[in-house]
Amino acid sequence: MATEEKVKPIIIHDNLKNHDYTLEFNRDTIKFAEQRGFKIQDVDDYQMSKVPEFFWYAFRMHHPSVSMAQAEDILYRLGGMTEALGQRLGELWAAPFKALSSGNGDEKNVTVTVEL
């Protein structure tokens, strides 16, 4: 059985503030974004507002106290959203969805089973 590799989080080294940030998503951060009306498909259509918002949500899992303004400042000091950064954020966003739907009953420590 092939196993999927975990998507590595993004690590940002902020030399100005002498601080490292780990960016990734889990179910709670995605719920937080969705409850505020965020839709991943809007990122392409509304780039000026949705790209910084998407970037900010990626901080939420490990750095919930980072404000939108702080995240935007970091994004702009990075030089904006590169293609590679956007692609990795997309992969990180998709990872919790894959974990939610990839259960096949063979996982370790399964305490609930389904018979269909």
LOKE-142981 format. One record per atom (N, C-alpha, C): x, y, z; residue in one letter. Coordinates in steps of 0.1 Angstrom, whole numbers, plus 5000, padded with zeros to 4 digits. Atoms other than C-alpha are relative to their C-alpha. Layout:
N
XYZa...
END
This chain:
116
500849885000m500050005000m500950125000m499249885001a501550334989a499550105011a500349894991t501650615015t500350134994t499849875005e501250975007e501050085009e499049924992e504051205018e499350125005e500649884993k503151485042k500650124993k499549885006v503451825027v500850085011v499149934990k506352015044k499450145002k500549864997p505252335061p501050104994p499149885005i506652675049i500650065013i499449934989i509152825073i500550134995i499549875003i509753195071i500950055011i499049944991h512853345087h499950154998h500149865000d512153705095d501250065008d498849954994n515553855101n499950145006n500349874995l514154195108l499549995015l500650024987k512254065138k500749895008k499350124995n514553775145n499049905005n501150104996h511653535145h499749914988h500350095010d510753225125d498549975001d501450035000y507153145114y499849874992y500450135007t505752805104t498650024994t501349985006l502952825079l499549864995l500750125005e500552535073e498550015005e501450014997f496852445076f499649875007f500650124994n494852205097n498550024998n501549995001r491052145099r499550125007r500549884993d490652415125d500350134993d499749875008t492452685104t499150014988t500849995011i490452595074i498550035004i501449974995k487152605093k500050155004k499949864996f488252945107f499950094987f500049935013a488853075071a498649994994a501350025006e485552925058e498950075007e501049934992q483553075086q500050154998q499949865003r484753415075r499850024985r500449985014g483653355039g501149974990g498850025010f487053255024f499749884992f500150115010k486853034993k501350004992k498750015006i490052904979i499950034985i500149975014q488752944943q500050154998q500049855002d488453324949d501450054999d498649955000v492253354952v500450044986v499749965014d492653364914d499250124995d500949895005d489753594908d500250135007d499949884992y490353844936y501450015006y498650014995q494153844939q500450115010q499549894992m494654184955m499549985015m500550024986s492454094985s500149865005s500050144996k492453714986k501449945002k498750054998v496153644983v500650035013v499549974987p497153835014p499149935011p500850074991e494153685032e500449855001e499650145000f495153335022f501349985007f498750014994f498653395033f499950025015f500249984986w497453525067w499449885007w500650124994y495253215073y501149895002y498950104998a498453005069a500850025013a499449984988f499853165100f499249955012f500950024989r496853075121r500349875008r499750134993m497852715130m501050015011m498850004991h501152795147h500150145007h499949864995h500853175152h498750085000h501349945001p497253275159p500050155004p500049854997s498253615173s500550094990s499549915012v499753735140v498850064994v501149925006s497454005127s500149994985s500049995015m496454045090m501150104996m499149905004a498554355089a501549955001a498750054999q501654175102q500349904989q499850095011a501153895077a500250074987a499849925012e500754145049e501450064999e498749944999d503954315060d501049904996d499050115003i505853985059i499949964985i500250045014l504353895025l500650114990l499549895009y505354235009y501650005002y498650004998r508854215025r500649874993r499550125007l509153865009l500150034985l500049975015g508554034975g498749964994g501350055005g504953914972g499949854999g500350145002m503453584964m500749944988m499350065012t505853384942t499149884996t500750125005e504553094921e500249885009e499750114992a506352844943a499350015014a500749984987l504952994975l498549984999l501450035002g501452994962g499749864998g500250155002q501752634950q500149935013q499850084987r503052514984r498850045009r501149964992l500252715002l498849924996l501150085006g497752534979g500149865004g499850144996e499252194987e499749995015e500250014986l499152275024l498550015003l501549994998w495452385022w499349874996w500750135004a494552055004a500349895009a499650114992a496351835029a499049955010a501050044990p493651835056p498849934993p501150065008f491051755029f500349854996f499650135004k493051455017k500049915012k500050094988a493451325053a498649975004a501450024996l489751365059l499349894991l500650095009s488851155028s500849884996s499150115004s491750905026s499949885009s500150114991g490650675054g499549884993g500450135006n490450315043n499849895010n500250104990g490050135076g501249935004g498850084997d493550005077d501050085010d499149914992e494950295099e500249945014e499750054987k496550215132k499150075010k500849954989n494550265164n498650044996n501349975003v491250265147v499049955011v500950044989t488550265174t498650004996t501350005005v485550305152v500149944986v500050065014t484750095121t498650024994t501349995008v482050115094v499849884992v500350115008e480349825078e499050054990e500949965010l478649905045l499449894992l
END
